[in-house]
Amino acid sequence: MAYTRFPCEDWRRICAGDAIEWLDRKMRRRTRVIGTFPDGKSALMLVAARLKYVAEGEWGFRRYLDVTLLDE
């Protein structure tokens, strides 16, 4: 496991499984509300728009790690 090379206090933030599962739950909830889509392209557009919103807002400006540790 590559994350063990970092300090213990950063391990929890490095593991991306929870973040990916969280995002997956959000996408499922959004698509479930709509129900059926006319075609695959409209579903893809909804998911892409939501991912863009999350990347720009919730995750875009947040620092999870001290990247100076990568220089070592």
mmCIF file of the N, C-alpha and C atoms, coordinates in Angstrom:
data_MODEL
# 
_entry.id   MODEL 
# 
loop_
_atom_site.group_PDB 
_atom_site.id 
_atom_site.type_symbol 
_atom_site.label_atom_id 
_atom_site.label_alt_id 
_atom_site.label_comp_id 
_atom_site.label_asym_id 
_atom_site.label_entity_id 
_atom_site.label_seq_id 
_atom_site.pdbx_PDB_ins_code 
_atom_site.Cartn_x 
_atom_site.Cartn_y 
_atom_site.Cartn_z 
_atom_site.occupancy 
_atom_site.B_iso_or_equiv 
_atom_site.pdbx_formal_charge 
_atom_site.auth_seq_id 
_atom_site.auth_comp_id 
_atom_site.auth_asym_id 
_atom_site.auth_atom_id 
_atom_site.pdbx_PDB_model_num 
ATOM 1   N N  . MET A 1 1  ? 0.829   -1.166 0.000   1.00 0.00 ? 1  MET A N  1 
ATOM 2   C CA . MET A 1 1  ? 0.000   0.000  0.000   1.00 0.00 ? 1  MET A CA 1 
ATOM 3   C C  . MET A 1 1  ? 0.884   1.243  0.000   1.00 0.00 ? 1  MET A C  1 
ATOM 4   N N  . ALA A 1 2  ? 0.702   2.057  -1.001  1.00 0.00 ? 2  ALA A N  1 
ATOM 5   C CA . ALA A 1 2  ? 1.555   3.227  -1.182  1.00 0.00 ? 2  ALA A CA 1 
ATOM 6   C C  . ALA A 1 2  ? 1.314   4.303  -0.135  1.00 0.00 ? 2  ALA A C  1 
ATOM 7   N N  . TYR A 1 3  ? 0.116   4.354  0.419   1.00 0.00 ? 3  TYR A N  1 
ATOM 8   C CA . TYR A 1 3  ? -0.165  5.427  1.372   1.00 0.00 ? 3  TYR A CA 1 
ATOM 9   C C  . TYR A 1 3  ? 0.580   5.257  2.685   1.00 0.00 ? 3  TYR A C  1 
ATOM 10  N N  . THR A 1 4  ? 1.145   4.095  2.953   1.00 0.00 ? 4  THR A N  1 
ATOM 11  C CA . THR A 1 4  ? 1.868   3.882  4.211   1.00 0.00 ? 4  THR A CA 1 
ATOM 12  C C  . THR A 1 4  ? 3.191   4.634  4.243   1.00 0.00 ? 4  THR A C  1 
ATOM 13  N N  . ARG A 1 5  ? 3.636   5.150  3.113   1.00 0.00 ? 5  ARG A N  1 
ATOM 14  C CA . ARG A 1 5  ? 4.866   5.945  3.096   1.00 0.00 ? 5  ARG A CA 1 
ATOM 15  C C  . ARG A 1 5  ? 4.649   7.354  3.629   1.00 0.00 ? 5  ARG A C  1 
ATOM 16  N N  . PHE A 1 6  ? 3.397   7.753  3.785   1.00 0.00 ? 6  PHE A N  1 
ATOM 17  C CA . PHE A 1 6  ? 3.065   9.070  4.305   1.00 0.00 ? 6  PHE A CA 1 
ATOM 18  C C  . PHE A 1 6  ? 2.844   8.991  5.814   1.00 0.00 ? 6  PHE A C  1 
ATOM 19  N N  . PRO A 1 7  ? 2.859   10.124 6.501   1.00 0.00 ? 7  PRO A N  1 
ATOM 20  C CA . PRO A 1 7  ? 2.594   10.124 7.943   1.00 0.00 ? 7  PRO A CA 1 
ATOM 21  C C  . PRO A 1 7  ? 1.201   9.561  8.252   1.00 0.00 ? 7  PRO A C  1 
ATOM 22  N N  . CYS A 1 8  ? 1.067   8.961  9.415   1.00 0.00 ? 8  CYS A N  1 
ATOM 23  C CA . CYS A 1 8  ? -0.191  8.307  9.813   1.00 0.00 ? 8  CYS A CA 1 
ATOM 24  C C  . CYS A 1 8  ? -1.390  9.243  9.772   1.00 0.00 ? 8  CYS A C  1 
ATOM 25  N N  . GLU A 1 9  ? -1.192  10.504 10.114  1.00 0.00 ? 9  GLU A N  1 
ATOM 26  C CA . GLU A 1 9  ? -2.330  11.422 10.142  1.00 0.00 ? 9  GLU A CA 1 
ATOM 27  C C  . GLU A 1 9  ? -2.899  11.696 8.749   1.00 0.00 ? 9  GLU A C  1 
ATOM 28  N N  . ASP A 1 10 ? -2.151  11.396 7.689   1.00 0.00 ? 10 ASP A N  1 
ATOM 29  C CA . ASP A 1 10 ? -2.640  11.613 6.328   1.00 0.00 ? 10 ASP A CA 1 
ATOM 30  C C  . ASP A 1 10 ? -3.245  10.366 5.704   1.00 0.00 ? 10 ASP A C  1 
ATOM 31  N N  . TRP A 1 11 ? -3.110  9.214  6.322   1.00 0.00 ? 11 TRP A N  1 
ATOM 32  C CA . TRP A 1 11 ? -3.586  7.968  5.728   1.00 0.00 ? 11 TRP A CA 1 
ATOM 33  C C  . TRP A 1 11 ? -5.067  8.011  5.411   1.00 0.00 ? 11 TRP A C  1 
ATOM 34  N N  . ARG A 1 12 ? -5.839  8.510  6.335   1.00 0.00 ? 12 ARG A N  1 
ATOM 35  C CA . ARG A 1 12 ? -7.287  8.513  6.141   1.00 0.00 ? 12 ARG A CA 1 
ATOM 36  C C  . ARG A 1 12 ? -7.692  9.386  4.957   1.00 0.00 ? 12 ARG A C  1 
ATOM 37  N N  . ARG A 1 13 ? -6.981  10.470 4.751   1.00 0.00 ? 13 ARG A N  1 
ATOM 38  C CA . ARG A 1 13 ? -7.318  11.368 3.646   1.00 0.00 ? 13 ARG A CA 1 
ATOM 39  C C  . ARG A 1 13 ? -6.821  10.839 2.308   1.00 0.00 ? 13 ARG A C  1 
ATOM 40  N N  . ILE A 1 14 ? -5.804  9.994  2.330   1.00 0.00 ? 14 ILE A N  1 
ATOM 41  C CA . ILE A 1 14 ? -5.270  9.461  1.085   1.00 0.00 ? 14 ILE A CA 1 
ATOM 42  C C  . ILE A 1 14 ? -6.195  8.402  0.502   1.00 0.00 ? 14 ILE A C  1 
ATOM 43  N N  . CYS A 1 15 ? -6.742  7.549  1.328   1.00 0.00 ? 15 CYS A N  1 
ATOM 44  C CA . CYS A 1 15 ? -7.631  6.490  0.847   1.00 0.00 ? 15 CYS A CA 1 
ATOM 45  C C  . CYS A 1 15 ? -8.841  7.117  0.171   1.00 0.00 ? 15 CYS A C  1 
ATOM 46  N N  . ALA A 1 16 ? -8.981  6.859  -1.103  1.00 0.00 ? 16 ALA A N  1 
ATOM 47  C CA . ALA A 1 16 ? -10.031 7.528  -1.875  1.00 0.00 ? 16 ALA A CA 1 
ATOM 48  C C  . ALA A 1 16 ? -11.316 6.720  -1.952  1.00 0.00 ? 16 ALA A C  1 
ATOM 49  N N  . GLY A 1 17 ? -11.342 5.543  -1.396  1.00 0.00 ? 17 GLY A N  1 
ATOM 50  C CA . GLY A 1 17 ? -12.521 4.690  -1.508  1.00 0.00 ? 17 GLY A CA 1 
ATOM 51  C C  . GLY A 1 17 ? -13.783 5.340  -1.002  1.00 0.00 ? 17 GLY A C  1 
ATOM 52  N N  . ASP A 1 18 ? -13.728 5.962  0.155   1.00 0.00 ? 18 ASP A N  1 
ATOM 53  C CA . ASP A 1 18 ? -14.921 6.587  0.708   1.00 0.00 ? 18 ASP A CA 1 
ATOM 54  C C  . ASP A 1 18 ? -15.395 7.751  -0.149  1.00 0.00 ? 18 ASP A C  1 
ATOM 55  N N  . ALA A 1 19 ? -14.478 8.525  -0.657  1.00 0.00 ? 19 ALA A N  1 
ATOM 56  C CA . ALA A 1 19 ? -14.859 9.666  -1.493  1.00 0.00 ? 19 ALA A CA 1 
ATOM 57  C C  . ALA A 1 19 ? -15.505 9.198  -2.793  1.00 0.00 ? 19 ALA A C  1 
ATOM 58  N N  . ILE A 1 20 ? -14.964 8.149  -3.366  1.00 0.00 ? 20 ILE A N  1 
ATOM 59  C CA . ILE A 1 20 ? -15.527 7.630  -4.612  1.00 0.00 ? 20 ILE A CA 1 
ATOM 60  C C  . ILE A 1 20 ? -16.903 7.025  -4.361  1.00 0.00 ? 20 ILE A C  1 
ATOM 61  N N  . GLU A 1 21 ? -17.045 6.301  -3.247  1.00 0.00 ? 21 GLU A N  1 
ATOM 62  C CA . GLU A 1 21 ? -18.350 5.734  -2.910  1.00 0.00 ? 21 GLU A CA 1 
ATOM 63  C C  . GLU A 1 21 ? -19.366 6.836  -2.631  1.00 0.00 ? 21 GLU A C  1 
ATOM 64  N N  . TRP A 1 22 ? -18.936 7.904  -1.970  1.00 0.00 ? 22 TRP A N  1 
ATOM 65  C CA . TRP A 1 22 ? -19.817 9.033  -1.696  1.00 0.00 ? 22 TRP A CA 1 
ATOM 66  C C  . TRP A 1 22 ? -20.320 9.651  -2.997  1.00 0.00 ? 22 TRP A C  1 
ATOM 67  N N  . LEU A 1 23 ? -19.400 9.835  -3.936  1.00 0.00 ? 23 LEU A N  1 
ATOM 68  C CA . LEU A 1 23 ? -19.770 10.411 -5.221  1.00 0.00 ? 23 LEU A CA 1 
ATOM 69  C C  . LEU A 1 23 ? -20.707 9.480  -5.984  1.00 0.00 ? 23 LEU A C  1 
ATOM 70  N N  . ASP A 1 24 ? -20.449 8.188  -5.905  1.00 0.00 ? 24 ASP A N  1 
ATOM 71  C CA . ASP A 1 24 ? -21.311 7.210  -6.564  1.00 0.00 ? 24 ASP A CA 1 
ATOM 72  C C  . ASP A 1 24 ? -22.726 7.245  -5.980  1.00 0.00 ? 24 ASP A C  1 
ATOM 73  N N  . ARG A 1 25 ? -22.839 7.359  -4.666  1.00 0.00 ? 25 ARG A N  1 
ATOM 74  C CA . ARG A 1 25 ? -24.158 7.454  -4.032  1.00 0.00 ? 25 ARG A CA 1 
ATOM 75  C C  . ARG A 1 25 ? -24.896 8.714  -4.478  1.00 0.00 ? 25 ARG A C  1 
ATOM 76  N N  . LYS A 1 26 ? -24.158 9.814  -4.593  1.00 0.00 ? 26 LYS A N  1 
ATOM 77  C CA . LYS A 1 26 ? -24.788 11.059 -5.059  1.00 0.00 ? 26 LYS A CA 1 
ATOM 78  C C  . LYS A 1 26 ? -25.324 10.913 -6.484  1.00 0.00 ? 26 LYS A C  1 
ATOM 79  N N  . MET A 1 27 ? -24.541 10.271 -7.347  1.00 0.00 ? 27 MET A N  1 
ATOM 80  C CA . MET A 1 27 ? -24.971 10.093 -8.733  1.00 0.00 ? 27 MET A CA 1 
ATOM 81  C C  . MET A 1 27 ? -26.194 9.183  -8.804  1.00 0.00 ? 27 MET A C  1 
ATOM 82  N N  . ARG A 1 28 ? -26.184 8.102  -8.034  1.00 0.00 ? 28 ARG A N  1 
ATOM 83  C CA . ARG A 1 28 ? -27.328 7.196  -8.029  1.00 0.00 ? 28 ARG A CA 1 
ATOM 84  C C  . ARG A 1 28 ? -28.590 7.896  -7.537  1.00 0.00 ? 28 ARG A C  1 
ATOM 85  N N  . ARG A 1 29 ? -28.442 8.713  -6.493  1.00 0.00 ? 29 ARG A N  1 
ATOM 86  C CA . ARG A 1 29 ? -29.598 9.424  -5.956  1.00 0.00 ? 29 ARG A CA 1 
ATOM 87  C C  . ARG A 1 29 ? -30.163 10.402 -6.990  1.00 0.00 ? 29 ARG A C  1 
ATOM 88  N N  . ARG A 1 30 ? -29.292 11.108 -7.685  1.00 0.00 ? 30 ARG A N  1 
ATOM 89  C CA . ARG A 1 30 ? -29.751 12.077 -8.694  1.00 0.00 ? 30 ARG A CA 1 
ATOM 90  C C  . ARG A 1 30 ? -30.474 11.384 -9.844  1.00 0.00 ? 30 ARG A C  1 
ATOM 91  N N  . THR A 1 31 ? -29.922 10.279 -10.306 1.00 0.00 ? 31 THR A N  1 
ATOM 92  C CA . THR A 1 31 ? -30.551 9.591  -11.436 1.00 0.00 ? 31 THR A CA 1 
ATOM 93  C C  . THR A 1 31 ? -31.829 8.883  -11.008 1.00 0.00 ? 31 THR A C  1 
ATOM 94  N N  . ARG A 1 32 ? -31.901 8.430  -9.770  1.00 0.00 ? 32 ARG A N  1 
ATOM 95  C CA . ARG A 1 32 ? -33.105 7.761  -9.280  1.00 0.00 ? 32 ARG A CA 1 
ATOM 96  C C  . ARG A 1 32 ? -34.282 8.733  -9.174  1.00 0.00 ? 32 ARG A C  1 
ATOM 97  N N  . VAL A 1 33 ? -34.001 9.980  -8.843  1.00 0.00 ? 33 VAL A N  1 
ATOM 98  C CA . VAL A 1 33 ? -35.059 10.988 -8.732  1.00 0.00 ? 33 VAL A CA 1 
ATOM 99  C C  . VAL A 1 33 ? -35.743 11.194 -10.078 1.00 0.00 ? 33 VAL A C  1 
ATOM 100 N N  . ILE A 1 34 ? -34.961 11.209 -11.129 1.00 0.00 ? 34 ILE A N  1 
ATOM 101 C CA . ILE A 1 34 ? -35.519 11.440 -12.464 1.00 0.00 ? 34 ILE A CA 1 
ATOM 102 C C  . ILE A 1 34 ? -36.272 10.214 -12.957 1.00 0.00 ? 34 ILE A C  1 
ATOM 103 N N  . GLY A 1 35 ? -35.790 9.045  -12.621 1.00 0.00 ? 35 GLY A N  1 
ATOM 104 C CA . GLY A 1 35 ? -36.473 7.822  -13.038 1.00 0.00 ? 35 GLY A CA 1 
ATOM 105 C C  . GLY A 1 35 ? -35.917 7.310  -14.347 1.00 0.00 ? 35 GLY A C  1 
ATOM 106 N N  . THR A 1 36 ? -36.624 7.548  -15.435 1.00 0.00 ? 36 THR A N  1 
ATOM 107 C CA . THR A 1 36 ? -36.161 7.069  -16.736 1.00 0.00 ? 36 THR A CA 1 
ATOM 108 C C  . THR A 1 36 ? -35.681 8.245  -17.576 1.00 0.00 ? 36 THR A C  1 
ATOM 109 N N  . PHE A 1 37 ? -34.690 7.968  -18.381 1.00 0.00 ? 37 PHE A N  1 
ATOM 110 C CA . PHE A 1 37 ? -34.138 8.971  -19.281 1.00 0.00 ? 37 PHE A CA 1 
ATOM 111 C C  . PHE A 1 37 ? -34.551 8.635  -20.706 1.00 0.00 ? 37 PHE A C  1 
ATOM 112 N N  . PRO A 1 38 ? -34.735 9.652  -21.542 1.00 0.00 ? 38 PRO A N  1 
ATOM 113 C CA . PRO A 1 38 ? -35.104 9.375  -22.928 1.00 0.00 ? 38 PRO A CA 1 
ATOM 114 C C  . PRO A 1 38 ? -34.017 8.616  -23.691 1.00 0.00 ? 38 PRO A C  1 
ATOM 115 N N  . ASP A 1 39 ? -32.769 8.899  -23.375 1.00 0.00 ? 39 ASP A N  1 
ATOM 116 C CA . ASP A 1 39 ? -31.667 8.180  -24.010 1.00 0.00 ? 39 ASP A CA 1 
ATOM 117 C C  . ASP A 1 39 ? -30.443 8.236  -23.097 1.00 0.00 ? 39 ASP A C  1 
ATOM 118 N N  . GLY A 1 40 ? -29.410 7.512  -23.459 1.00 0.00 ? 40 GLY A N  1 
ATOM 119 C CA . GLY A 1 40 ? -28.196 7.462  -22.649 1.00 0.00 ? 40 GLY A CA 1 
ATOM 120 C C  . GLY A 1 40 ? -27.461 8.787  -22.585 1.00 0.00 ? 40 GLY A C  1 
ATOM 121 N N  . LYS A 1 41 ? -27.596 9.572  -23.642 1.00 0.00 ? 41 LYS A N  1 
ATOM 122 C CA . LYS A 1 41 ? -26.896 10.857 -23.686 1.00 0.00 ? 41 LYS A CA 1 
ATOM 123 C C  . LYS A 1 41 ? -27.416 11.813 -22.615 1.00 0.00 ? 41 LYS A C  1 
ATOM 124 N N  . SER A 1 42 ? -28.710 11.814 -22.379 1.00 0.00 ? 42 SER A N  1 
ATOM 125 C CA . SER A 1 42 ? -29.265 12.713 -21.364 1.00 0.00 ? 42 SER A CA 1 
ATOM 126 C C  . SER A 1 42 ? -28.824 12.296 -19.964 1.00 0.00 ? 42 SER A C  1 
ATOM 127 N N  . ALA A 1 43 ? -28.714 11.005 -19.712 1.00 0.00 ? 43 ALA A N  1 
ATOM 128 C CA . ALA A 1 43 ? -28.212 10.542 -18.413 1.00 0.00 ? 43 ALA A CA 1 
ATOM 129 C C  . ALA A 1 43 ? -26.754 10.939 -18.240 1.00 0.00 ? 43 ALA A C  1 
ATOM 130 N N  . LEU A 1 44 ? -25.986 10.790 -19.292 1.00 0.00 ? 44 LEU A N  1 
ATOM 131 C CA . LEU A 1 44 ? -24.578 11.165 -19.245 1.00 0.00 ? 44 LEU A CA 1 
ATOM 132 C C  . LEU A 1 44 ? -24.412 12.664 -19.015 1.00 0.00 ? 44 LEU A C  1 
ATOM 133 N N  . MET A 1 45 ? -25.263 13.463 -19.631 1.00 0.00 ? 45 MET A N  1 
ATOM 134 C CA . MET A 1 45 ? -25.185 14.914 -19.438 1.00 0.00 ? 45 MET A CA 1 
ATOM 135 C C  . MET A 1 45 ? -25.486 15.297 -17.991 1.00 0.00 ? 45 MET A C  1 
ATOM 136 N N  . LEU A 1 46 ? -26.456 14.633 -17.366 1.00 0.00 ? 46 LEU A N  1 
ATOM 137 C CA . LEU A 1 46 ? -26.778 14.913 -15.972 1.00 0.00 ? 46 LEU A CA 1 
ATOM 138 C C  . LEU A 1 46 ? -25.606 14.567 -15.062 1.00 0.00 ? 46 LEU A C  1 
ATOM 139 N N  . VAL A 1 47 ? -25.027 13.396 -15.264 1.00 0.00 ? 47 VAL A N  1 
ATOM 140 C CA . VAL A 1 47 ? -23.900 12.970 -14.432 1.00 0.00 ? 47 VAL A CA 1 
ATOM 141 C C  . VAL A 1 47 ? -22.695 13.876 -14.655 1.00 0.00 ? 47 VAL A C  1 
ATOM 142 N N  . ALA A 1 48 ? -22.414 14.231 -15.902 1.00 0.00 ? 48 ALA A N  1 
ATOM 143 C CA . ALA A 1 48 ? -21.274 15.104 -16.189 1.00 0.00 ? 48 ALA A CA 1 
ATOM 144 C C  . ALA A 1 48 ? -21.463 16.489 -15.572 1.00 0.00 ? 48 ALA A C  1 
ATOM 145 N N  . ALA A 1 49 ? -22.673 17.011 -15.620 1.00 0.00 ? 49 ALA A N  1 
ATOM 146 C CA . ALA A 1 49 ? -22.936 18.321 -15.016 1.00 0.00 ? 49 ALA A CA 1 
ATOM 147 C C  . ALA A 1 49 ? -22.751 18.264 -13.503 1.00 0.00 ? 49 ALA A C  1 
ATOM 148 N N  . ARG A 1 50 ? -23.198 17.189 -12.886 1.00 0.00 ? 50 ARG A N  1 
ATOM 149 C CA . ARG A 1 50 ? -23.047 17.057 -11.432 1.00 0.00 ? 50 ARG A CA 1 
ATOM 150 C C  . ARG A 1 50 ? -21.579 16.897 -11.053 1.00 0.00 ? 50 ARG A C  1 
ATOM 151 N N  . LEU A 1 51 ? -20.831 16.123 -11.819 1.00 0.00 ? 51 LEU A N  1 
ATOM 152 C CA . LEU A 1 51 ? -19.400 15.960 -11.545 1.00 0.00 ? 51 LEU A CA 1 
ATOM 153 C C  . LEU A 1 51 ? -18.663 17.284 -11.680 1.00 0.00 ? 51 LEU A C  1 
ATOM 154 N N  . LYS A 1 52 ? -19.035 18.063 -12.676 1.00 0.00 ? 52 LYS A N  1 
ATOM 155 C CA . LYS A 1 52 ? -18.407 19.374 -12.852 1.00 0.00 ? 52 LYS A CA 1 
ATOM 156 C C  . LYS A 1 52 ? -18.714 20.275 -11.658 1.00 0.00 ? 52 LYS A C  1 
ATOM 157 N N  . TYR A 1 53 ? -19.949 20.244 -11.190 1.00 0.00 ? 53 TYR A N  1 
ATOM 158 C CA . TYR A 1 53 ? -20.344 21.049 -10.032 1.00 0.00 ? 53 TYR A CA 1 
ATOM 159 C C  . TYR A 1 53 ? -19.558 20.640 -8.788  1.00 0.00 ? 53 TYR A C  1 
ATOM 160 N N  . VAL A 1 54 ? -19.426 19.348 -8.566  1.00 0.00 ? 54 VAL A N  1 
ATOM 161 C CA . VAL A 1 54 ? -18.692 18.858 -7.395  1.00 0.00 ? 54 VAL A CA 1 
ATOM 162 C C  . VAL A 1 54 ? -17.225 19.236 -7.496  1.00 0.00 ? 54 VAL A C  1 
ATOM 163 N N  . ALA A 1 55 ? -16.638 19.085 -8.680  1.00 0.00 ? 55 ALA A N  1 
ATOM 164 C CA . ALA A 1 55 ? -15.217 19.391 -8.858  1.00 0.00 ? 55 ALA A CA 1 
ATOM 165 C C  . ALA A 1 55 ? -14.934 20.874 -8.653  1.00 0.00 ? 55 ALA A C  1 
ATOM 166 N N  . GLU A 1 56 ? -15.835 21.721 -9.091  1.00 0.00 ? 56 GLU A N  1 
ATOM 167 C CA . GLU A 1 56 ? -15.611 23.161 -8.955  1.00 0.00 ? 56 GLU A CA 1 
ATOM 168 C C  . GLU A 1 56 ? -15.942 23.672 -7.564  1.00 0.00 ? 56 GLU A C  1 
ATOM 169 N N  . GLY A 1 57 ? -16.920 23.076 -6.918  1.00 0.00 ? 57 GLY A N  1 
ATOM 170 C CA . GLY A 1 57 ? -17.382 23.604 -5.643  1.00 0.00 ? 57 GLY A CA 1 
ATOM 171 C C  . GLY A 1 57 ? -16.844 22.879 -4.429  1.00 0.00 ? 57 GLY A C  1 
ATOM 172 N N  . GLU A 1 58 ? -17.195 21.628 -4.276  1.00 0.00 ? 58 GLU A N  1 
ATOM 173 C CA . GLU A 1 58 ? -16.902 20.912 -3.049  1.00 0.00 ? 58 GLU A CA 1 
ATOM 174 C C  . GLU A 1 58 ? -15.458 20.440 -2.972  1.00 0.00 ? 58 GLU A C  1 
ATOM 175 N N  . TRP A 1 59 ? -14.911 19.969 -4.073  1.00 0.00 ? 59 TRP A N  1 
ATOM 176 C CA . TRP A 1 59 ? -13.558 19.430 -4.044  1.00 0.00 ? 59 TRP A CA 1 
ATOM 177 C C  . TRP A 1 59 ? -12.537 20.341 -4.692  1.00 0.00 ? 59 TRP A C  1 
ATOM 178 N N  . GLY A 1 60 ? -12.983 21.272 -5.494  1.00 0.00 ? 60 GLY A N  1 
ATOM 179 C CA . GLY A 1 60 ? -12.064 22.069 -6.281  1.00 0.00 ? 60 GLY A CA 1 
ATOM 180 C C  . GLY A 1 60 ? -11.107 22.940 -5.493  1.00 0.00 ? 60 GLY A C  1 
ATOM 181 N N  . PHE A 1 61 ? -11.517 23.446 -4.352  1.00 0.00 ? 61 PHE A N  1 
ATOM 182 C CA . PHE A 1 61 ? -10.684 24.386 -3.617  1.00 0.00 ? 61 PHE A CA 1 
ATOM 183 C C  . PHE A 1 61 ? -10.192 23.829 -2.289  1.00 0.00 ? 61 PHE A C  1 
ATOM 184 N N  . ARG A 1 62 ? -10.398 22.580 -2.073  1.00 0.00 ? 62 ARG A N  1 
ATOM 185 C CA . ARG A 1 62 ? -10.059 21.979 -0.795  1.00 0.00 ? 62 ARG A CA 1 
ATOM 186 C C  . ARG A 1 62 ? -8.729  21.251 -0.887  1.00 0.00 ? 62 ARG A C  1 
ATOM 187 N N  . ARG A 1 63 ? -7.875  21.441 0.107   1.00 0.00 ? 63 ARG A N  1 
ATOM 188 C CA . ARG A 1 63 ? -6.600  20.729 0.137   1.00 0.00 ? 63 ARG A CA 1 
ATOM 189 C C  . ARG A 1 63 ? -6.714  19.586 1.123   1.00 0.00 ? 63 ARG A C  1 
ATOM 190 N N  . TYR A 1 64 ? -6.500  18.400 0.639   1.00 0.00 ? 64 TYR A N  1 
ATOM 191 C CA . TYR A 1 64 ? -6.615  17.230 1.487   1.00 0.00 ? 64 TYR A CA 1 
ATOM 192 C C  . TYR A 1 64 ? -5.274  16.822 2.073   1.00 0.00 ? 64 TYR A C  1 
ATOM 193 N N  . LEU A 1 65 ? -4.207  17.160 1.392   1.00 0.00 ? 65 LEU A N  1 
ATOM 194 C CA . LEU A 1 65 ? -2.882  16.726 1.818   1.00 0.00 ? 65 LEU A CA 1 
ATOM 195 C C  . LEU A 1 65 ? -1.896  17.875 1.759   1.00 0.00 ? 65 LEU A C  1 
ATOM 196 N N  . ASP A 1 66 ? -0.833  17.716 2.494   1.00 0.00 ? 66 ASP A N  1 
ATOM 197 C CA . ASP A 1 66 ? 0.283   18.642 2.397   1.00 0.00 ? 66 ASP A CA 1 
ATOM 198 C C  . ASP A 1 66 ? 1.186   18.114 1.287   1.00 0.00 ? 66 ASP A C  1 
ATOM 199 N N  . VAL A 1 67 ? 1.122   18.714 0.114   1.00 0.00 ? 67 VAL A N  1 
ATOM 200 C CA . VAL A 1 67 ? 1.849   18.200 -1.038  1.00 0.00 ? 67 VAL A CA 1 
ATOM 201 C C  . VAL A 1 67 ? 3.349   18.400 -0.947  1.00 0.00 ? 67 VAL A C  1 
ATOM 202 N N  . THR A 1 68 ? 3.823   19.148 0.011   1.00 0.00 ? 68 THR A N  1 
ATOM 203 C CA . THR A 1 68 ? 5.271   19.296 0.161   1.00 0.00 ? 68 THR A CA 1 
ATOM 204 C C  . THR A 1 68 ? 5.915   17.970 0.545   1.00 0.00 ? 68 THR A C  1 
ATOM 205 N N  . LEU A 1 69 ? 5.137   17.049 1.106   1.00 0.00 ? 69 LEU A N  1 
ATOM 206 C CA . LEU A 1 69 ? 5.678   15.728 1.434   1.00 0.00 ? 69 LEU A CA 1 
ATOM 207 C C  . LEU A 1 69 ? 6.039   14.937 0.183   1.00 0.00 ? 69 LEU A C  1 
ATOM 208 N N  . LEU A 1 70 ? 5.426   15.272 -0.937  1.00 0.00 ? 70 LEU A N  1 
ATOM 209 C CA . LEU A 1 70 ? 5.732   14.565 -2.178  1.00 0.00 ? 70 LEU A CA 1 
ATOM 210 C C  . LEU A 1 70 ? 7.101   14.940 -2.730  1.00 0.00 ? 70 LEU A C  1 
ATOM 211 N N  . ASP A 1 71 ? 7.619   16.086 -2.334  1.00 0.00 ? 71 ASP A N  1 
ATOM 212 C CA . ASP A 1 71 ? 8.923   16.526 -2.818  1.00 0.00 ? 71 ASP A CA 1 
ATOM 213 C C  . ASP A 1 71 ? 10.069  15.735 -2.200  1.00 0.00 ? 71 ASP A C  1 
ATOM 214 N N  . GLU A 1 72 ? 9.817   15.103 -1.083  1.00 0.00 ? 72 GLU A N  1 
ATOM 215 C CA . GLU A 1 72 ? 10.887  14.368 -0.386  1.00 0.00 ? 72 GLU A CA 1 
ATOM 216 C C  . GLU A 1 72 ? 11.268  13.101 -1.102  1.00 0.00 ? 72 GLU A C  1 
# 
